[in-house]
Amino acid sequence: MNDDSRNLTSKVDFAKHQISVPRIVICVLISMAVLQCAVFLQHGKFGSPAEFPVPIVVGIVIGLVIAFVEHNVRASHNRLHMELAEKEKLYDTLKLSEERFLLATTRSFVWDWDIDKDTLYLSPGFAESLGYSDAELKLAMNGTTANLVHPDDIERYRQKLQAHLSNPSVGYINEHRFRTKSGQYKWFLAIGQSVVDETGRAIRFNGTTSDVSDRIDLEAKLNQIQKMEAIGTLTGGIAHDFNNLLAIIMGNLELLNDEIKDPDHKQLIKNGMDATQRGAELTRNMLSFARKSRLEPSVIDLNQLILNLKSWTERTLPATIKIETSLLAGLWPVDVDRSSTESGLLNLILNARDAMPKGGNLTIETSNVRVDEDYIEQRGEEIAPGRYVLLAVSDTGQGIAAENLENIFEPFFTTKPVGSGSGLGLSMLVGFMRQSGGTVRVYSELDVGTTFKLYFPACEHTEIVKTPSASISPKRKSDDRSTILLVDDNIQALTAYRSMLMKAGFDVVDAISGDDAYAKFMENPSVDLLLTDIVMPGDLQGTTLSNALRKIKPDLRVIYISGYAAEATVHGNGLRAKDIRLMKPFGQTDLLRAINKALSSD
């Protein structure tokens, strides 16, 4: 409270409690009446002022004294009450200020290092933020906070500190990790400045340290998203041309294989076709990591998928590895791509095999779980709260080092020897799971084992889609040659596909663009099936070509072929539910199976 406010309060207080004339008169009259009573008791009668002047004068004086005393007591009481109220107000303000300070410093801490005395003050809360008690923190520091710094950050930490102390005029700022009691690390931002003596030498070093782990985590997620977008853009850009090349190689090798009889030559051809398939798989894995692979979700029972996969993987694993399953009865169905799910699970099984060269136990479990907002917030997941089906794959192998856990989902990251793995299996898995609305968690301990947990969104539908049969016979007579309109702007691929179809007994009308195909269809509208690439030169692309031809022939069957799965959605929405899509490169068997299926559909 400043002087002006105190003076103003005093003036207001005096104005409110000035002595009033009626109060003085009352006090004087009361005093005189008391003294008159005393005169009566002494003399037996009341006296006039002339007869008894002393009681009158004394009564007036006493009355005035009483009035002034009563006034001062009342004024002092009021002032005391106001001071108490003011103190309570100041106390409440101070308490609020302390609460705000504690709130502001929940994730920020103060340090003060007396360099000459080598004493360090750390504000309360720093130890707690790392999970230590004050005594435990002193033991962990062992005299210096450098003992808490992450090994990868310690050199930069010391360099920046030394540079600042050598030249205190330059402010100190650094980000580094401190080790928590659990052995994990948190990111902190330190900002400081030194106090110098008359020679310019730093004698004290103080500042603030703030917990910035959340910001670092968000930046890491943003970098991961940008990396996936970059890989997706790069892969998508080359996928079409690369898969076209693979398709030409695959087609010509299969045609050559049909003509060659020499077993040694056929083996060479097979090696070439296997290499082509591996090249296609590499592209698919890259697209899967970038969440741009083509998925065909269907409602499936994960328990049945696991049992089917277990029945044949057991025969391929060493006898020293025992597979155990714990599958929940009444497991919720999931709506996912069956092929990608099988590939992801198989990859985890093979990784578990590699982690147990001397044998061990491999356990596959399923359960129904509910994920709430707290779980998502604590773990920073990018999934929606709700019902999920958990598939866990655990091994008793070597475990994964803590420094590698952050990188295992990166594309091309692997700890296996050269030639033993591409480093794309787990990146493909996490891309598939996120594209499906789920997520992957991993828990590992060296020399104990590793557990991968896959969270699949539970499906509301209960009808399980059965796996389609491997082959479908065409509903056409042997002498009824179906006519196929084949469209591809790549002449070499077009030639290979045409040879395959003609050898299979189909009549083929080929075209090198959508516009060319439309003109040839107008000349021969008896075409039974359109087999078309999606991205081509000209006005009519794959989907727009099919839309134009179906206006003339609504029941026209269509198969789309593409080198990049996303092209079918980017360049139009003319696909029908019964239309079929083939990803390049594909073999003759896949092509004929797709044609038979299209021609056999009602």
C-alpha positions as CSV (number, residue, x, y, z in Angstrom):
1,M,0.0,0.0,0.0
2,N,1.6,3.3,-1.0
3,D,1.6,6.6,0.9
4,D,-1.0,8.3,-1.2
5,S,-3.5,5.4,-0.7
6,R,-2.8,5.4,3.1
7,N,-3.4,9.2,3.3
8,L,-6.5,8.9,1.3
9,T,-7.7,6.1,3.6
10,S,-7.0,8.1,6.7
11,K,-8.9,11.1,5.4
12,V,-11.9,9.0,4.4
13,D,-11.7,7.3,7.8
14,F,-11.6,10.7,9.7
15,A,-14.4,12.1,7.6
16,K,-16.6,9.1,8.4
17,H,-15.9,9.1,12.2
18,Q,-15.8,12.9,13.2
19,I,-17.2,13.7,16.7
20,S,-20.8,14.9,16.3
21,V,-22.3,17.6,18.5
22,P,-25.2,15.4,19.7
23,R,-22.7,12.7,20.8
24,I,-20.7,15.3,22.9
25,V,-24.0,16.7,24.4
26,I,-25.1,13.2,25.4
27,C,-21.8,12.4,27.0
28,V,-21.8,15.7,28.9
29,L,-25.4,15.3,30.1
30,I,-24.7,11.7,31.3
31,S,-21.6,12.9,33.2
32,M,-23.5,15.8,34.8
33,A,-26.4,13.5,35.7
34,V,-24.1,11.1,37.4
35,L,-22.5,13.9,39.4
36,Q,-25.9,15.3,40.3
37,C,-26.8,11.9,41.7
38,A,-23.6,12.1,43.8
39,V,-24.6,15.6,45.1
40,F,-28.1,14.3,46.0
41,L,-26.6,11.4,47.9
42,Q,-24.3,13.8,49.8
43,H,-26.6,16.7,50.5
44,G,-30.0,15.2,50.1
45,K,-31.0,17.5,47.2
46,F,-30.1,18.4,43.7
47,G,-28.2,21.6,43.3
48,S,-28.1,24.4,40.8
49,P,-24.9,25.4,38.9
50,A,-24.7,28.5,41.1
51,E,-25.0,26.4,44.3
52,F,-22.8,23.5,43.2
53,P,-20.6,24.7,40.2
54,V,-17.8,22.1,40.6
55,P,-19.9,19.0,39.7
56,I,-21.2,20.9,36.7
57,V,-17.8,21.8,35.4
58,V,-16.3,18.4,36.2
59,G,-19.3,16.7,34.5
60,I,-18.7,18.8,31.3
61,V,-15.0,17.9,31.3
62,I,-15.6,14.2,31.9
63,G,-18.3,14.1,29.2
64,L,-15.9,15.7,26.7
65,V,-13.1,13.3,27.7
66,I,-15.4,10.3,27.4
67,A,-16.7,11.5,23.9
68,F,-13.1,11.9,22.7
69,V,-12.0,8.6,24.1
70,E,-15.0,6.8,22.6
71,H,-14.3,8.4,19.3
72,N,-10.7,7.4,19.2
73,V,-11.5,3.8,20.3
74,R,-14.1,3.5,17.5
75,A,-11.7,5.0,14.9
76,S,-8.8,2.7,16.0
77,H,-11.1,-0.3,15.8
78,N,-12.1,0.7,12.3
79,R,-8.5,1.3,11.2
80,L,-7.5,-2.1,12.7
81,H,-10.3,-3.8,10.8
82,M,-9.3,-2.1,7.5
83,E,-5.6,-3.1,8.1
84,L,-6.6,-6.7,8.7
85,A,-8.8,-6.8,5.6
86,E,-5.9,-5.3,3.6
87,K,-3.5,-7.9,5.0
88,E,-5.9,-10.7,4.1
89,K,-6.1,-9.3,0.6
90,L,-2.3,-9.1,0.3
91,Y,-2.1,-12.7,1.6
92,D,-4.5,-13.9,-1.0
93,T,-2.6,-12.0,-3.7
94,L,0.7,-13.5,-2.5
95,K,-0.8,-17.0,-2.4
96,L,-2.2,-16.6,-5.9
97,S,1.2,-15.3,-7.1
98,E,2.9,-18.4,-5.6
99,E,0.4,-20.7,-7.2
100,R,1.0,-19.1,-10.6
101,F,4.7,-19.3,-10.1
102,L,4.6,-23.0,-9.3
103,L,2.3,-23.5,-12.3
104,A,4.7,-21.6,-14.5
105,T,7.7,-23.6,-13.2
106,T,6.1,-27.0,-13.3
107,R,8.3,-27.8,-16.4
108,S,10.9,-25.1,-15.9
109,F,13.6,-25.0,-13.2
110,V,16.2,-22.5,-12.0
111,W,19.9,-23.1,-11.4
112,D,22.5,-20.9,-9.8
113,W,26.2,-22.0,-9.9
114,D,28.7,-20.1,-7.7
115,I,31.8,-20.8,-9.8
116,D,34.3,-19.7,-7.2
117,K,32.8,-21.8,-4.4
118,D,31.7,-24.5,-6.8
119,T,28.2,-24.7,-5.2
120,L,25.1,-25.4,-7.3
121,Y,21.6,-24.6,-6.5
122,L,18.8,-26.4,-8.3
123,S,15.2,-25.2,-7.8
124,P,12.7,-27.7,-6.2
125,G,11.0,-29.9,-8.8
126,F,14.0,-30.6,-11.0
127,A,14.8,-33.9,-9.1
128,E,11.1,-34.8,-9.2
129,S,10.9,-34.2,-12.9
130,L,13.5,-36.9,-13.4
131,G,12.0,-39.2,-10.9
132,Y,14.6,-38.8,-8.2
133,S,14.4,-37.7,-4.6
134,D,16.8,-34.9,-3.7
135,A,19.2,-37.4,-2.1
136,E,19.0,-39.7,-5.1
137,L,19.7,-36.8,-7.5
138,K,22.9,-35.9,-5.6
139,L,24.1,-39.4,-5.9
140,A,23.2,-39.6,-9.6
141,M,24.9,-36.3,-10.3
142,N,28.0,-37.2,-8.3
143,G,29.0,-33.5,-8.2
144,T,28.1,-32.4,-11.7
145,T,25.0,-32.5,-13.9
146,A,27.2,-33.7,-16.7
147,N,26.9,-37.2,-15.3
148,L,23.2,-37.0,-16.2
149,V,23.6,-35.9,-19.8
150,H,23.1,-38.4,-22.6
151,P,26.4,-39.8,-24.0
152,D,25.5,-38.5,-27.5
153,D,25.0,-34.9,-26.1
154,I,27.8,-34.7,-23.6
155,E,30.5,-33.3,-26.0
156,R,28.2,-30.5,-27.3
157,Y,27.1,-29.8,-23.7
158,R,30.6,-29.3,-22.5
159,Q,31.7,-27.3,-25.6
160,K,28.9,-24.8,-25.3
161,L,29.4,-24.4,-21.6
162,Q,33.1,-23.8,-21.9
163,A,32.6,-21.4,-24.8
164,H,30.2,-19.4,-22.7
165,L,32.4,-19.3,-19.6
166,S,35.3,-18.2,-21.8
167,N,33.2,-15.4,-23.3
168,P,30.3,-14.5,-20.9
169,S,29.1,-11.7,-23.1
170,V,27.6,-14.4,-25.4
171,G,24.5,-15.9,-24.0
172,Y,24.3,-19.7,-23.3
173,I,21.6,-21.8,-24.9
174,N,21.6,-25.6,-25.5
175,E,19.3,-28.6,-25.8
176,H,20.3,-31.9,-24.3
177,R,18.9,-35.0,-22.6
178,F,19.1,-35.8,-18.9
179,R,18.8,-39.3,-17.7
180,T,15.8,-40.1,-15.5
181,K,15.7,-42.6,-12.6
182,S,14.2,-45.2,-14.9
183,G,17.1,-45.0,-17.3
184,Q,15.1,-43.2,-20.0
185,Y,16.0,-39.7,-21.2
186,K,14.1,-36.4,-21.3
187,W,14.9,-33.4,-23.5
188,F,15.6,-30.0,-21.8
189,L,16.3,-26.5,-23.1
190,A,18.8,-24.6,-21.0
191,I,19.1,-20.8,-21.2
192,G,21.7,-19.0,-19.0
193,Q,23.9,-16.0,-18.4
194,S,26.9,-15.4,-16.3
195,V,27.6,-12.7,-13.7
196,V,31.2,-11.3,-14.1
197,D,33.6,-9.5,-11.8
198,E,35.4,-6.3,-12.6
199,T,37.9,-8.2,-14.8
200,G,35.1,-9.8,-16.9
201,R,35.6,-13.2,-15.5
202,A,32.5,-15.3,-14.9
203,I,31.9,-15.8,-11.2
204,R,28.3,-17.0,-11.2
205,F,26.4,-18.9,-13.9
206,N,22.6,-19.0,-13.6
207,G,19.5,-19.5,-15.8
208,T,16.5,-21.7,-16.4
209,T,16.1,-25.3,-17.7
210,S,12.8,-26.3,-19.3
211,D,11.4,-29.7,-20.1
212,V,10.9,-29.7,-23.9
213,S,10.3,-33.5,-24.4
214,D,6.8,-33.0,-25.8
215,R,8.0,-30.5,-28.4
216,I,10.9,-32.8,-29.4
217,D,8.4,-35.7,-29.7
218,L,6.1,-33.6,-31.9
219,E,9.0,-32.6,-34.1
220,A,10.1,-36.2,-34.4
221,K,6.6,-37.2,-35.5
222,L,6.5,-34.3,-38.0
223,N,9.8,-35.3,-39.4
224,Q,8.5,-38.9,-39.7
225,I,5.4,-37.7,-41.5
226,Q,7.5,-35.6,-43.9
227,K,9.9,-38.5,-44.5
228,M,7.0,-40.8,-45.3
229,E,5.6,-38.2,-47.7
230,A,9.0,-37.7,-49.4
231,I,9.5,-41.5,-49.7
232,G,5.9,-41.9,-51.0
233,T,6.3,-39.1,-53.5
234,L,9.7,-40.5,-54.7
235,T,8.5,-44.1,-54.8
236,G,5.2,-43.2,-56.5
237,G,7.1,-41.2,-59.0
238,I,9.3,-44.1,-60.1
239,A,6.8,-46.9,-59.3
240,H,4.9,-46.7,-62.6
241,D,8.0,-46.7,-64.9
242,F,9.9,-49.2,-62.7
243,N,7.0,-51.6,-62.6
244,N,6.4,-51.2,-66.4
245,L,10.0,-52.3,-66.9
246,L,9.6,-55.2,-64.6
247,A,6.3,-56.2,-66.4
248,I,8.1,-56.3,-69.7
249,I,10.9,-58.4,-68.2
250,M,8.4,-60.8,-66.5
251,G,6.2,-61.1,-69.6
252,N,9.0,-61.9,-72.0
253,L,10.7,-64.4,-69.5
254,E,7.4,-66.3,-69.2
255,L,6.9,-66.4,-72.9
256,L,10.5,-67.6,-73.3
257,N,10.0,-70.2,-70.6
258,D,7.1,-71.7,-72.6
259,E,9.4,-72.2,-75.6
260,I,12.5,-73.4,-73.9
261,K,12.9,-77.1,-73.1
262,D,16.4,-77.3,-71.7
263,P,16.2,-77.6,-67.8
264,D,19.4,-75.5,-67.3
265,H,18.0,-72.7,-69.5
266,K,14.6,-72.9,-67.7
267,Q,16.4,-72.5,-64.4
268,L,18.1,-69.4,-65.6
269,I,14.7,-68.0,-66.7
270,K,13.2,-68.9,-63.3
271,N,16.0,-67.0,-61.6
272,G,15.2,-64.0,-63.7
273,M,11.5,-64.2,-62.9
274,D,12.3,-64.5,-59.2
275,A,14.5,-61.4,-59.3
276,T,11.7,-59.5,-61.1
277,Q,9.3,-60.5,-58.3
278,R,11.7,-59.3,-55.6
279,G,12.0,-56.0,-57.4
280,A,8.2,-55.6,-57.4
281,E,8.1,-56.6,-53.7
282,L,10.7,-53.9,-53.0
283,T,8.5,-51.2,-54.6
284,R,5.4,-52.5,-52.8
285,N,7.2,-52.4,-49.4
286,M,8.3,-48.8,-50.0
287,L,4.7,-47.8,-50.9
288,S,3.4,-49.6,-47.8
289,F,5.8,-47.7,-45.6
290,A,4.6,-44.4,-47.1
291,R,0.9,-45.6,-46.6
292,K,0.3,-45.5,-50.3
293,S,0.0,-49.2,-51.1
294,R,-3.2,-50.7,-52.5
295,L,-5.2,-52.4,-49.8
296,E,-8.2,-54.6,-50.3
297,P,-9.8,-54.8,-46.8
298,S,-12.3,-57.6,-45.9
299,V,-13.8,-58.8,-42.7
300,I,-11.6,-61.6,-41.3
301,D,-11.1,-63.6,-38.2
302,L,-7.5,-63.1,-37.0
303,N,-7.6,-66.3,-35.0
304,Q,-8.2,-68.4,-38.1
305,L,-5.6,-66.4,-40.1
306,I,-3.1,-67.2,-37.3
307,L,-3.9,-70.9,-37.3
308,N,-3.6,-71.1,-41.1
309,L,-0.3,-69.4,-41.0
310,K,1.0,-71.4,-38.1
311,S,0.2,-74.7,-39.8
312,W,2.8,-74.2,-42.5
313,T,5.3,-71.9,-40.7
314,E,5.9,-74.6,-38.1
315,R,7.4,-76.8,-40.9
316,T,9.8,-74.1,-41.9
317,L,11.1,-73.1,-38.5
318,P,13.9,-74.9,-36.7
319,A,12.9,-77.7,-34.4
320,T,14.5,-75.8,-31.5
321,I,11.8,-73.1,-31.8
322,K,8.4,-73.9,-30.2
323,I,5.3,-71.9,-31.4
324,E,2.6,-71.4,-28.8
325,T,-0.7,-69.7,-29.4
326,S,-3.2,-68.1,-26.9
327,L,-6.2,-67.1,-29.0
328,L,-9.2,-65.5,-27.4
329,A,-12.5,-67.1,-28.0
330,G,-15.1,-64.6,-29.2
331,L,-12.4,-62.4,-30.8
332,W,-13.9,-59.3,-32.5
333,P,-13.6,-59.4,-36.4
334,V,-11.4,-56.9,-38.1
335,D,-11.7,-55.2,-41.5
336,V,-8.2,-55.4,-43.0
337,D,-6.2,-56.4,-46.0
338,R,-5.7,-60.2,-45.6
339,S,-2.5,-60.4,-47.7
340,S,-0.8,-57.5,-45.9
341,T,-1.8,-58.9,-42.5
342,E,-0.3,-62.3,-43.4
343,S,2.8,-60.7,-44.7
344,G,3.2,-58.5,-41.5
345,L,2.7,-61.5,-39.2
346,L,5.0,-63.7,-41.2
347,N,7.7,-61.0,-41.0
348,L,7.4,-60.9,-37.2
349,I,7.7,-64.7,-37.0
350,L,10.8,-64.7,-39.2
351,N,12.4,-61.8,-37.1
352,A,11.6,-63.8,-34.0
353,R,13.3,-66.9,-35.6
354,D,16.4,-64.8,-36.4
355,A,16.5,-63.5,-32.8
356,M,16.6,-67.0,-31.4
357,P,19.5,-68.8,-33.2
358,K,19.8,-71.2,-30.3
359,G,16.1,-71.8,-30.1
360,G,13.4,-70.6,-27.8
361,N,9.6,-69.9,-27.5
362,L,7.5,-67.9,-29.9
363,T,4.1,-67.0,-28.6
364,I,1.2,-65.5,-30.6
365,E,-1.7,-64.1,-28.6
366,T,-5.0,-62.3,-29.4
367,S,-7.3,-60.3,-27.2
368,N,-10.1,-57.7,-27.3
369,V,-9.0,-54.3,-25.9
370,R,-10.6,-50.9,-25.5
371,V,-8.3,-47.9,-26.0
372,D,-9.3,-44.7,-24.2
373,E,-8.2,-41.1,-24.4
374,D,-5.8,-41.4,-21.4
375,Y,-3.9,-44.3,-23.1
376,I,-3.6,-42.4,-26.4
377,E,-2.4,-39.2,-24.6
378,Q,0.2,-41.1,-22.4
379,R,1.7,-42.9,-25.4
380,G,1.3,-40.2,-28.0
381,E,-0.6,-42.6,-30.3
382,E,-2.2,-41.5,-33.6
383,I,-5.3,-43.7,-33.3
384,A,-8.9,-43.0,-32.3
385,P,-10.3,-44.2,-29.0
386,G,-12.5,-47.3,-29.3
387,R,-12.4,-51.1,-29.7
388,Y,-9.3,-52.8,-31.0
389,V,-8.2,-56.4,-31.5
390,L,-4.7,-56.9,-30.1
391,L,-2.3,-59.4,-31.8
392,A,0.9,-59.9,-29.9
393,V,4.0,-61.8,-31.1
394,S,6.6,-62.5,-28.4
395,D,9.9,-64.3,-28.5
396,T,12.5,-65.3,-25.9
397,G,15.4,-64.1,-28.1
398,Q,18.3,-61.7,-27.8
399,G,16.1,-58.6,-27.4
400,I,16.6,-55.2,-29.0
401,A,19.1,-52.6,-27.7
402,A,17.5,-49.4,-26.4
403,E,19.4,-47.2,-28.8
404,N,18.0,-49.3,-31.7
405,L,14.3,-49.3,-30.6
406,E,13.8,-45.7,-32.0
407,N,15.0,-46.8,-35.4
408,I,13.6,-50.2,-36.0
409,F,10.7,-48.9,-38.0
410,E,12.9,-46.8,-40.3
411,P,13.1,-48.0,-43.9
412,F,16.4,-49.9,-44.6
413,F,17.4,-50.0,-41.0
414,T,18.6,-53.4,-39.9
415,T,20.9,-55.0,-37.4
416,K,21.2,-58.2,-39.5
417,P,24.3,-59.1,-41.5
418,V,24.6,-57.8,-45.1
419,G,22.4,-60.0,-47.3
420,S,20.2,-61.2,-44.5
421,G,17.5,-58.5,-44.6
422,S,16.4,-55.4,-46.5
423,G,15.3,-53.4,-43.5
424,L,11.9,-52.9,-45.0
425,G,9.8,-55.5,-43.2
426,L,9.0,-53.5,-40.0
427,S,8.6,-50.2,-41.9
428,M,6.2,-51.9,-44.2
429,L,4.3,-53.3,-41.2
430,V,3.9,-50.0,-39.4
431,G,2.9,-48.3,-42.7
432,F,0.2,-51.0,-43.3
433,M,-1.1,-50.7,-39.7
434,R,-1.4,-47.0,-39.8
435,Q,-3.0,-47.1,-43.2
436,S,-5.5,-49.5,-41.7
437,G,-6.3,-47.2,-38.7
438,G,-4.2,-49.2,-36.2
439,T,-0.8,-49.0,-34.6
440,V,2.3,-51.0,-33.5
441,R,3.9,-51.0,-30.1
442,V,7.2,-52.8,-29.3
443,Y,8.6,-53.9,-25.9
444,S,12.1,-55.4,-25.6
445,E,14.7,-56.3,-23.0
446,L,18.2,-57.5,-23.9
447,D,18.7,-61.2,-23.3
448,V,15.0,-61.6,-22.3
449,G,13.0,-61.1,-25.5
450,T,10.8,-58.9,-27.6
451,T,7.1,-58.4,-27.9
452,F,5.4,-56.7,-30.9
453,K,1.8,-55.6,-30.3
454,L,-0.5,-54.9,-33.3
455,Y,-3.7,-53.0,-32.7
456,F,-6.3,-53.5,-35.3
457,P,-9.6,-51.5,-35.2
458,A,-12.4,-53.8,-34.4
459,C,-15.1,-54.2,-37.0
460,E,-18.8,-53.8,-36.3
461,H,-19.7,-56.4,-39.0
462,T,-19.9,-60.0,-38.0
463,E,-19.9,-61.7,-41.4
464,I,-16.4,-63.2,-42.1
465,V,-15.4,-63.2,-45.7
466,K,-14.0,-66.5,-46.8
467,T,-10.7,-66.6,-48.7
468,P,-11.5,-66.9,-52.5
469,S,-10.5,-70.0,-54.3
470,A,-7.2,-70.1,-56.1
471,S,-8.6,-70.5,-59.6
472,I,-11.9,-69.7,-61.4
473,S,-13.0,-71.4,-64.6
474,P,-14.4,-69.2,-67.3
475,K,-18.1,-69.6,-68.2
476,R,-17.6,-69.8,-71.9
477,K,-17.6,-72.6,-74.5
478,S,-14.3,-73.8,-75.8
479,D,-15.2,-72.7,-79.3
480,D,-16.4,-69.3,-78.2
481,R,-13.3,-67.1,-78.4
482,S,-13.7,-64.0,-76.2
483,T,-12.4,-60.7,-77.6
484,I,-10.2,-58.6,-75.4
485,L,-9.5,-54.9,-76.1
486,L,-5.9,-54.5,-74.8
487,V,-4.6,-51.0,-74.1
488,D,-1.1,-50.0,-72.9
489,D,1.1,-47.1,-74.1
490,N,4.2,-49.2,-73.5
491,I,4.8,-51.1,-76.8
492,Q,7.0,-53.7,-75.2
493,A,4.5,-54.5,-72.4
494,L,1.7,-54.5,-75.0
495,T,3.5,-57.0,-77.1
496,A,4.1,-59.4,-74.2
497,Y,0.5,-59.2,-73.0
498,R,-0.8,-59.8,-76.5
499,S,1.3,-62.9,-76.9
500,M,0.1,-64.3,-73.6
501,L,-3.5,-63.7,-74.5
502,M,-3.3,-65.1,-78.0
503,K,-1.5,-68.3,-76.7
504,A,-4.4,-68.7,-74.2
505,G,-6.9,-68.6,-77.1
506,F,-8.3,-65.1,-76.9
507,D,-8.9,-62.7,-79.8
508,V,-7.0,-59.5,-79.1
509,V,-7.5,-56.0,-80.3
510,D,-4.6,-53.8,-79.1
511,A,-4.3,-50.1,-78.8
512,I,-1.5,-47.7,-77.6
513,S,-3.8,-45.1,-76.0
514,G,-7.3,-44.5,-74.7
515,D,-8.2,-42.4,-77.7
516,D,-6.9,-45.2,-80.0
517,A,-8.8,-47.8,-78.0
518,Y,-12.1,-45.9,-78.3
519,A,-11.8,-45.6,-82.1
520,K,-11.1,-49.4,-82.4
521,F,-14.0,-50.2,-80.1
522,M,-16.3,-48.2,-82.3
523,E,-15.1,-50.3,-85.2
524,N,-15.6,-53.6,-83.3
525,P,-18.1,-53.1,-80.5
526,S,-18.3,-56.9,-79.9
527,V,-15.5,-56.7,-77.4
528,D,-16.1,-58.8,-74.3
529,L,-13.4,-57.4,-72.0
530,L,-11.4,-54.2,-71.7
531,L,-7.9,-54.8,-70.3
532,T,-6.4,-51.3,-69.9
533,D,-3.6,-49.4,-68.3
534,I,-4.7,-46.5,-66.2
535,V,-2.2,-43.7,-67.0
536,M,-1.7,-43.1,-70.7
537,P,-1.2,-40.2,-73.1
538,G,-4.3,-38.7,-74.7
539,D,-7.6,-37.5,-73.4
540,L,-9.0,-40.8,-72.3
541,Q,-7.2,-42.4,-69.4
542,G,-8.1,-45.9,-68.1
543,T,-11.1,-45.1,-66.0
544,T,-12.4,-42.4,-68.3
545,L,-12.1,-44.8,-71.2
546,S,-14.1,-47.5,-69.4
547,N,-16.8,-44.9,-68.6
548,A,-17.0,-43.8,-72.3
549,L,-17.2,-47.4,-73.5
550,R,-19.8,-48.4,-70.9
551,K,-22.1,-45.7,-72.2
552,I,-22.1,-47.7,-75.4
553,K,-21.9,-51.2,-73.8
554,P,-23.0,-51.1,-70.2
555,D,-22.2,-54.7,-69.4
556,L,-18.5,-54.4,-70.5
557,R,-16.1,-56.2,-68.2
558,V,-13.0,-54.2,-67.2
559,I,-9.6,-55.1,-65.8
560,Y,-7.3,-52.2,-64.9
561,I,-3.5,-52.7,-64.9
562,S,-1.2,-50.2,-63.3
563,G,2.3,-49.8,-62.1
564,Y,1.2,-47.7,-59.1
565,A,-1.8,-48.5,-56.9
566,A,-2.7,-44.9,-56.2
567,E,-3.3,-44.1,-59.9
568,A,-6.7,-45.8,-59.9
569,T,-8.0,-43.3,-57.3
570,V,-6.1,-40.3,-58.6
571,H,-7.3,-40.4,-62.2
572,G,-11.0,-41.0,-61.8
573,N,-13.6,-42.8,-59.9
574,G,-15.1,-45.0,-62.6
575,L,-14.3,-48.3,-60.9
576,R,-17.2,-50.7,-60.2
577,A,-17.2,-53.2,-57.4
578,K,-16.7,-56.1,-59.8
579,D,-13.9,-54.4,-61.7
580,I,-10.5,-56.0,-61.2
581,R,-7.1,-54.3,-60.8
582,L,-3.8,-55.9,-61.5
583,M,-0.5,-54.5,-60.2
584,K,2.5,-54.7,-62.5
585,P,4.5,-56.8,-62.8
586,F,2.2,-59.8,-62.9
587,G,2.7,-63.3,-64.3
588,Q,0.8,-65.1,-67.0
589,T,-1.1,-67.1,-64.4
590,D,-2.3,-64.0,-62.5
591,L,-3.4,-62.4,-65.8
592,L,-5.4,-65.4,-67.0
593,R,-6.9,-65.9,-63.5
594,A,-8.1,-62.3,-63.5
595,I,-9.6,-62.6,-67.0
596,N,-11.4,-65.8,-66.2
597,K,-12.8,-64.2,-63.0
598,A,-14.0,-61.1,-64.9
599,L,-15.6,-63.1,-67.7
600,S,-17.2,-65.5,-65.2
601,S,-18.8,-62.8,-63.1
602,D,-22.6,-62.4,-63.4
